[in-house]
Amino acid sequence: MPAPAAIVACLDHIESLIGSVAAFEAIFGILLVD
C-alpha cells in the first residue's frame, strides 16, 4: 500500500476513535449531570 493511502487510513481510524471517545464523554457527561 502506498504511503499516502496508509496515512489517510490511519487518520481515518484515529478520527473514528476520537469520535467514539467524544460520544462516550457525552453519554457519561449526561449520566453524571443526572
C-alpha positions in Angstrom: 0.0 0.0 0.0 1.4 3.5 -0.9 2.4 5.7 2.0 -0.3 8.4 1.4 -3.1 5.8 1.4 -1.7 4.3 4.6 -1.6 7.8 6.2 -5.1 8.6 5.1 -6.4 5.2 6.5 -4.5 5.8 9.8 -6.0 9.3 10.1 -9.4 8.0 9.3 -9.1 5.3 12.1 -7.8 7.9 14.6 -10.7 10.2 13.7 -13.3 7.4 14.3 -11.6 6.6 17.6 -11.8 10.3 18.7 -15.5 10.3 17.6 -16.1 7.2 19.8 -14.4 8.8 22.8 -16.4 12.0 22.3 -19.6 10.0 22.2 -18.7 8.2 25.4 -17.8 11.5 27.1 -21.2 12.9 26.0 -23.0 9.9 27.4 -21.1 9.8 30.7 -21.4 13.6 31.0 -25.2 13.3 30.7 -25.2 10.5 33.2 -23.0 12.4 35.6 -25.2 15.6 35.3 -28.3 13.5 36.1 
